[in-house]
Amino acid sequence: MLRSLPPAHRLARINYPPRALAFAFSLLVLEALMIERGIRGWVLFFGVLQFLVYPHLAYLYARIAIDSKRAELNNLLADSVMLGAWAAQMHFALWPSCGLLASTCLNNAANGGLKRFAYGAAAFAGGAIAWGAVLGYRFEPETGRLVSGLCLAGIVVYSSWIGTILHQQNRRILRAREALGSSEEQFRFIAEHAGDFVAVLDADGCFRYASASHLEHFPAESVTEGGDWLALVHPDDRERARDFLRYMIRSRSSERAGLRTVAAEGPSRVLECEGNPVWDHRGSAEMVILVCRDITARTG
């Protein structure tokens, strides 16, 4: 059954091992505190459900949810509320409560910045206030050496573990950027050594890049970054060229058009232009890659 389920979002897969192990360690701290304070056994029963069973149910929820990422963000808020309630259940024992609050803030901040941090802290406070109202807001901050030592070790190890995960993610991002930079260098090398006119335009038709072949037929200032590509097109063909760009972006597909250009010297040239739009992560047109071939000889 579980094997047939779709994989959870990457965020849920990353959070699952730290959540499962950290919650299991929290149960150990809870048991030590119970022994220290002589708390009744029913608390341990609910502690087992919370700290041993819940992390796996949360991951299962992220796998079966239609929006797996949103489900995992909801899991983080649920973590915050329940851990806040457990802080109240332990009568706000200082070291355990600090550990629960620190992990809550760290998890939410790592997964959503200051906005998620604020949500997590508010959810933790809400859980503590709500369950504290049931118990009567007893405040017993003192803990013995064993509980304090376990909490101190847990805070150091958990924060170091999350830092290591973020470091690994940053290294992957850096490698991806290096690979992207290498790909861009290869693109430029191919473009510079190709006989075709290769250009990268923004969504408004302005140059972001133009291959060196443009300089053989057009003024250098007209093909610099920010220059208007339409200015190179013959006045009689500019409206058709504008429609060519617009339709390509609207249809989200590559298009082809034959256009006359205004050369720096000599007669106008006829180019066969093929464009391909590129989209950003929001689905907006980010740029257009344009490859134009000189077909003047064919049309002459």
FIRO-623948 format. One line per field, with one value per residue (C-alpha): residue number from 1; x, y, z. Coordinates in Angstrom, 2 decimals. Layout:
seq NUM, ...
X X, ...
Y Y, ...
Z Z, ...
//
This chain:
seq 1, 2, 3, 4, 5, 6, 7, 8, 9, 10, 11, 12, 13, 14, 15, 16, 17, 18, 19, 20, 21, 22, 23, 24, 25, 26, 27, 28, 29, 30, 31, 32, 33, 34, 35, 36, 37, 38, 39, 40, 41, 42, 43, 44, 45, 46, 47, 48, 49, 50, 51, 52, 53, 54, 55, 56, 57, 58, 59, 60, 61, 62, 63, 64, 65, 66, 67, 68, 69, 70, 71, 72, 73, 74, 75, 76, 77, 78, 79, 80, 81, 82, 83, 84, 85, 86, 87, 88, 89, 90, 91, 92, 93, 94, 95, 96, 97, 98, 99, 100, 101, 102, 103, 104, 105, 106, 107, 108, 109, 110, 111, 112, 113, 114, 115, 116, 117, 118, 119, 120, 121, 122, 123, 124, 125, 126, 127, 128, 129, 130, 131, 132, 133, 134, 135, 136, 137, 138, 139, 140, 141, 142, 143, 144, 145, 146, 147, 148, 149, 150, 151, 152, 153, 154, 155, 156, 157, 158, 159, 160, 161, 162, 163, 164, 165, 166, 167, 168, 169, 170, 171, 172, 173, 174, 175, 176, 177, 178, 179, 180, 181, 182, 183, 184, 185, 186, 187, 188, 189, 190, 191, 192, 193, 194, 195, 196, 197, 198, 199, 200, 201, 202, 203, 204, 205, 206, 207, 208, 209, 210, 211, 212, 213, 214, 215, 216, 217, 218, 219, 220, 221, 222, 223, 224, 225, 226, 227, 228, 229, 230, 231, 232, 233, 234, 235, 236, 237, 238, 239, 240, 241, 242, 243, 244, 245, 246, 247, 248, 249, 250, 251, 252, 253, 254, 255, 256, 257, 258, 259, 260, 261, 262, 263, 264, 265, 266, 267, 268, 269, 270, 271, 272, 273, 274, 275, 276, 277, 278, 279, 280, 281, 282, 283, 284, 285, 286, 287, 288, 289, 290, 291, 292, 293, 294, 295, 296, 297, 298, 299, 300
X 0.00, 2.67, 4.81, 1.96, 1.65, 3.34, 6.54, 6.17, 7.41, 11.16, 10.47, 8.62, 11.33, 14.02, 12.04, 10.96, 14.20, 14.92, 11.31, 11.15, 14.45, 14.01, 10.52, 11.81, 14.52, 11.86, 10.04, 13.25, 13.40, 9.72, 10.22, 13.23, 11.16, 8.29, 10.60, 12.10, 8.71, 6.72, 4.18, 1.42, 1.80, -1.09, 1.11, 3.65, 0.90, 0.03, 3.73, 4.22, 1.39, 2.82, 6.53, 6.69, 3.52, 2.71, 5.88, 5.08, 1.43, 2.55, 4.78, 1.98, -0.29, 2.32, 2.43, -1.32, -2.15, -2.83, -0.56, 2.30, 4.27, 1.31, 0.65, 4.20, 3.89, 0.70, 2.64, 5.13, 2.33, 0.79, 4.21, 4.31, 0.85, 1.39, 4.88, 3.53, 0.88, 3.58, 5.53, 2.42, 1.97, 5.50, 4.54, 6.99, 10.08, 12.78, 15.21, 12.62, 10.45, 13.46, 14.36, 10.85, 10.58, 14.05, 13.33, 9.96, 11.46, 14.39, 12.20, 9.77, 12.48, 14.49, 11.43, 9.94, 12.06, 10.79, 7.16, 7.07, 9.12, 6.42, 3.68, 5.50, 6.20, 2.58, 1.31, 3.62, 2.39, -1.23, -0.80, 0.87, -1.79, -4.69, -3.45, -2.13, -5.67, -6.83, -4.08, -4.08, -0.72, 1.50, 5.07, 7.81, 11.00, 13.49, 14.85, 17.44, 20.86, 19.79, 16.91, 18.95, 21.89, 19.66, 18.02, 21.35, 22.72, 19.51, 19.53, 23.18, 22.84, 19.54, 20.60, 23.88, 21.98, 19.67, 22.71, 24.35, 21.23, 21.18, 24.90, 24.32, 21.46, 23.62, 26.36, 23.84, 22.62, 26.22, 26.97, 23.80, 24.84, 28.30, 26.78, 24.47, 27.42, 29.32, 26.29, 26.06, 29.74, 29.19, 26.16, 28.15, 31.03, 28.67, 26.90, 30.14, 31.39, 28.15, 27.42, 23.82, 22.62, 21.97, 20.28, 18.60, 15.78, 13.70, 9.91, 9.85, 12.14, 15.28, 18.69, 20.13, 22.76, 23.74, 26.33, 29.38, 27.95, 25.58, 28.53, 29.33, 26.02, 24.62, 26.00, 27.57, 25.44, 22.21, 22.98, 24.26, 22.36, 19.10, 18.99, 15.71, 15.73, 12.86, 15.13, 17.09, 13.98, 12.98, 10.24, 7.81, 8.24, 8.31, 4.62, 4.89, 8.02, 6.18, 3.31, 5.85, 7.19, 3.75, 2.27, 5.30, 4.91, 1.13, 1.19, 4.15, 5.67, 8.51, 7.66, 9.34, 9.15, 11.00, 11.93, 13.89, 16.50, 18.15, 21.87, 24.59, 25.88, 24.48, 21.02, 18.68, 19.02, 16.34, 16.55, 14.65, 14.03, 13.15, 12.31, 11.76, 10.33, 11.75, 9.58, 10.43, 9.14, 5.99, 5.03, 5.90, 7.90, 11.49, 13.30, 13.24, 16.08, 16.23, 18.23, 18.21, 19.68, 20.56, 18.42, 18.95, 20.53, 17.48, 15.02, 17.10
Y 0.00, 2.51, 1.64, 2.56, 6.06, 8.94, 10.29, 13.17, 16.65, 17.15, 19.36, 16.52, 14.01, 16.29, 16.99, 13.40, 11.95, 14.96, 15.05, 11.32, 11.19, 14.50, 13.54, 10.15, 11.95, 14.27, 11.21, 10.24, 13.71, 13.49, 10.13, 11.46, 14.46, 12.20, 10.08, 13.23, 14.71, 11.53, 12.26, 9.69, 7.09, 8.28, 11.20, 8.71, 6.98, 10.23, 10.99, 7.75, 8.72, 12.20, 11.52, 8.03, 7.64, 11.18, 11.84, 8.86, 9.88, 13.40, 12.00, 9.74, 12.77, 14.59, 11.60, 11.20, 14.92, 16.46, 19.40, 17.65, 20.83, 22.59, 19.48, 19.57, 23.27, 22.39, 19.67, 22.27, 24.37, 21.28, 20.50, 24.00, 23.84, 20.42, 21.17, 24.35, 22.26, 19.87, 22.81, 23.67, 20.00, 20.00, 23.14, 25.16, 23.31, 25.68, 23.46, 21.20, 24.20, 26.05, 22.97, 22.62, 26.33, 26.46, 23.48, 24.94, 28.31, 26.69, 24.36, 27.06, 29.62, 27.09, 26.24, 29.68, 32.51, 35.16, 34.72, 31.02, 31.73, 34.12, 31.60, 28.85, 30.98, 32.15, 28.57, 27.41, 30.21, 29.41, 25.75, 26.63, 29.19, 26.90, 23.84, 25.99, 27.31, 23.72, 22.87, 26.18, 27.68, 25.98, 27.23, 24.85, 25.84, 23.79, 20.53, 18.07, 17.48, 14.57, 16.42, 19.63, 17.70, 15.82, 19.05, 20.83, 17.94, 17.74, 21.46, 21.36, 18.17, 19.13, 22.66, 21.27, 18.65, 21.26, 23.42, 20.47, 19.90, 23.57, 23.40, 20.42, 22.23, 25.32, 23.16, 21.65, 25.12, 26.26, 23.26, 23.95, 27.57, 26.49, 24.05, 26.79, 29.14, 26.46, 25.88, 29.61, 29.72, 26.82, 28.58, 31.73, 29.78, 28.08, 31.36, 33.25, 30.62, 30.11, 31.87, 32.54, 35.58, 34.34, 36.64, 36.49, 39.01, 39.93, 39.81, 43.38, 42.54, 44.19, 42.56, 40.64, 39.07, 39.26, 37.05, 38.63, 37.93, 40.89, 43.29, 42.40, 43.82, 46.12, 49.09, 47.99, 50.38, 48.88, 45.33, 46.12, 44.94, 46.85, 47.75, 47.36, 44.35, 45.82, 48.73, 46.30, 45.29, 47.10, 49.69, 47.92, 44.64, 45.96, 45.45, 41.86, 41.38, 42.76, 40.34, 37.54, 38.18, 38.65, 35.50, 33.44, 34.52, 34.05, 30.63, 29.44, 27.80, 28.36, 30.43, 31.25, 34.34, 35.86, 39.49, 42.18, 44.07, 47.47, 46.91, 49.34, 49.41, 48.17, 46.83, 45.29, 41.60, 38.96, 36.82, 33.69, 34.11, 31.26, 32.10, 30.02, 31.51, 30.64, 30.78, 31.48, 29.49, 31.63, 30.87, 34.34, 34.88, 35.48, 35.68, 34.69, 32.85, 33.99, 32.34, 34.10, 32.83, 35.03, 33.86, 36.93, 34.83, 32.55, 35.43, 37.41
Z 0.00, 1.03, -1.98, -4.30, -2.85, -4.68, -3.12, -0.71, -1.55, -1.12, 1.93, 3.66, 2.78, 4.24, 7.43, 8.10, 9.62, 11.90, 13.07, 13.81, 15.70, 17.54, 18.70, 19.89, 21.87, 23.30, 24.64, 26.46, 28.04, 28.97, 30.66, 32.61, 33.74, 34.75, 36.89, 38.41, 39.28, 39.92, 37.17, 36.48, 33.72, 31.49, 30.41, 29.06, 27.03, 25.26, 24.98, 23.02, 20.66, 20.20, 19.94, 18.42, 16.33, 15.18, 13.07, 10.84, 10.49, 9.54, 6.81, 5.57, 5.38, 3.26, 0.90, 0.38, 0.24, -3.18, -2.34, -0.55, 0.11, 1.68, 3.77, 5.13, 5.97, 7.83, 9.64, 10.85, 12.29, 13.90, 15.41, 16.86, 18.43, 19.98, 21.27, 22.85, 24.58, 25.82, 27.25, 29.28, 30.22, 31.67, 33.63, 31.56, 32.79, 31.60, 29.68, 28.00, 27.07, 25.63, 23.59, 22.18, 21.39, 19.80, 17.54, 16.56, 15.61, 13.81, 11.75, 10.65, 9.90, 7.87, 5.78, 5.25, 6.61, 9.00, 7.96, 8.82, 11.95, 13.15, 12.34, 14.22, 17.28, 17.36, 17.01, 19.83, 22.07, 21.15, 22.06, 25.36, 26.25, 25.34, 27.24, 30.07, 30.55, 31.04, 33.53, 35.36, 34.24, 36.79, 36.48, 37.60, 35.72, 37.76, 36.36, 37.61, 36.16, 33.96, 32.30, 31.92, 30.44, 27.99, 26.86, 26.42, 24.36, 22.34, 21.49, 20.37, 18.32, 16.68, 15.72, 14.36, 12.36, 10.79, 10.05, 8.30, 6.18, 5.17, 4.36, 2.07, 0.35, -0.14, -1.67, -4.10, -5.05, -5.57, -7.79, -9.77, -10.27, -11.36, -13.82, -15.09, -15.50, -17.40, -19.64, -20.29, -21.25, -23.65, -25.12, -25.67, -27.24, -29.70, -30.45, -31.03, -33.46, -35.35, -38.60, -37.55, -35.64, -32.10, -29.60, -26.22, -25.78, -22.76, -22.89, -24.28, -27.20, -25.81, -26.12, -23.19, -25.41, -29.10, -30.80, -32.43, -35.90, -35.37, -35.39, -39.00, -40.22, -37.52, -35.53, -32.24, -30.17, -31.56, -30.35, -26.86, -23.80, -23.52, -27.22, -29.09, -31.42, -33.45, -34.41, -36.59, -38.52, -41.70, -40.95, -43.29, -41.34, -37.78, -37.06, -38.29, -36.15, -33.12, -33.75, -34.14, -30.62, -29.08, -30.59, -29.58, -25.93, -25.91, -27.57, -25.41, -28.47, -30.91, -33.97, -37.26, -39.47, -42.41, -41.82, -43.61, -41.61, -41.79, -42.32, -41.27, -44.82, -48.13, -48.93, -46.39, -45.66, -45.28, -42.15, -41.30, -37.56, -35.22, -31.63, -28.56, -25.31, -21.88, -18.74, -15.12, -12.13, -11.96, -15.56, -16.86, -20.02, -18.88, -22.20, -25.87, -27.58, -31.19, -33.98, -37.36, -40.64, -43.58, -46.55, -48.72, -51.46, -51.63, -51.94, -54.40
//
